[in-house]
């Protein structure tokens, strides 16, 4: 019996042009307010996501899982285990969650003959592993046997008890296996990464907290990536992904912002000079202890960041336009008159296809303890909906649509519509969007204890009824969010139509902010000047 990889549909939607520059936050039990573990994922790129769910399954002897490329062409297959677990998005029925970010590293180490890409590894691990440690074993065993096809990748892996960061890079064309390191985030701490390898030095004799490929240092020395006689400890990042000025700005600025927000008492120790490319500045630590424990809402807020209140605030300046829009269109790096420049790369970006915040809790049954807080499009303008891993169906609007055709039936297009509207008058529309967002997410957090108490009582004697209850709750509220967001978009289009503000008691002609008008005058001091001796007209006919 053959089974096609559950990722095929997602891969076909991504297309070969997907960028996938992502941001991830890892929160241990001791660092969260209620004892949950959390990881996050902003899957950024030009694609229309479909939420997927796969049932648990038993497999006959000799069954195989087919591995296909982005175009659907069969690349190969691997044997199925006797049983695979149910998977919702990137979280499975045992509350195991996995996310990633592409770090690229040394591109000469990519093996185009390897069978498995990073997305294959993630989903196969979710199908076969119950814990983070088991997931690491599954993923590393698979690449050893079948080869690793992607460039360098960083993975967040969390179960209800532990949170791990694993980073992996191939061994070059024709070589199976991979160079990899996995580190357990100490309890009470958080970590973050974004498109750059973060693991530097690591202990060689602490298997409880650090795992790695056995020949990793020898490989680096043999290929000239590390000097054997170096007086410094071996650094995975320096050997396989030495940062540049541009890559630091692109990757480390996001890590810096997460750390300065979660540990403001030590913000001065996170030197901005590092993410600005100063070669003498020290890298940021792999993990930190936050000043206070984080709630799920806090973690969501961290994913909604444009460096507000810092010198890099993307809602300020001429580049933000008259209404403080934080979006910067691609390409991020550009050139004018032979000089290279780069926009800031925020955590919250319009290129996000979907994002999630996983919540795993050891004291509840898995079906209730695991919540996949799922959002579509830009993290700033989305609304996270709670999807319990024990549900047996999905909200339909989250499973359909295509990037080449607008449809009100697609939840992604509804969120995308509101986000694009907001770009036209961000400073005016954003507060109205956030009001609805906070109302709905706040309601979900208020309902959560009661919903889970009811589900836990049902689970004791009627687990299938509990599963139906959680499914009805998750689906109905997800679809209600889409309906609210559509109404929100229609309201914003009406209220801010044609540059006016259509609301009783407010002047319809709000004009531009004075600060931006000063920027215009500074750039073009005479172009718009009215030279006349009499009173200037301020009210002109249409």
Secondary structure, 3 states (H helix, E strand, C coil): CEEECCCHHHHHHHCCCCCCCCEEEEECHHHECCCCEEEEEEEECCCCCCCCEECCEECCCCCEEEEECCCCCEEEEEECCCEECCEECCEECCCCEEEEEEEECCHHHCCCCCCECHHHHHHHHHHHCCCHHHHHHHHHHHHHHHCECCCEEEEEEECCCCEEEEEEECCCCCCCCCEEEEEECCCCCEEEECCCCCCCCCCCCCCCCEEECCCHHHHHHHCCCCCCCCCCCCCHHHHHCCCCHHHHHHHHHHHHHHHHHHCHHHHHHCCHHHHCCCCCCCCCCCEECCCCCECHHHHHHHCCCCCCCCCCCCCCCHHHCCCCCCCCCCCCEEEECCEEEECCCCCCCCCEEEEEEEEECCCCCHHHHCEEEEEECCCCCCCCEEEECCCCCCCHHHCCCECCECCCCCHHHHHHHHHHHHHHCHHHHHHHHHHHHHHHHHHHHHHHHHHHHHHHHHHHHCHHHHHHHHHHHHHHHHHHHHHHHHHHHHHHHHHCHHHCCCCCCCCCCCCCCHHHHHHHHHHCCCCCCCCCCCCCCCCCCC
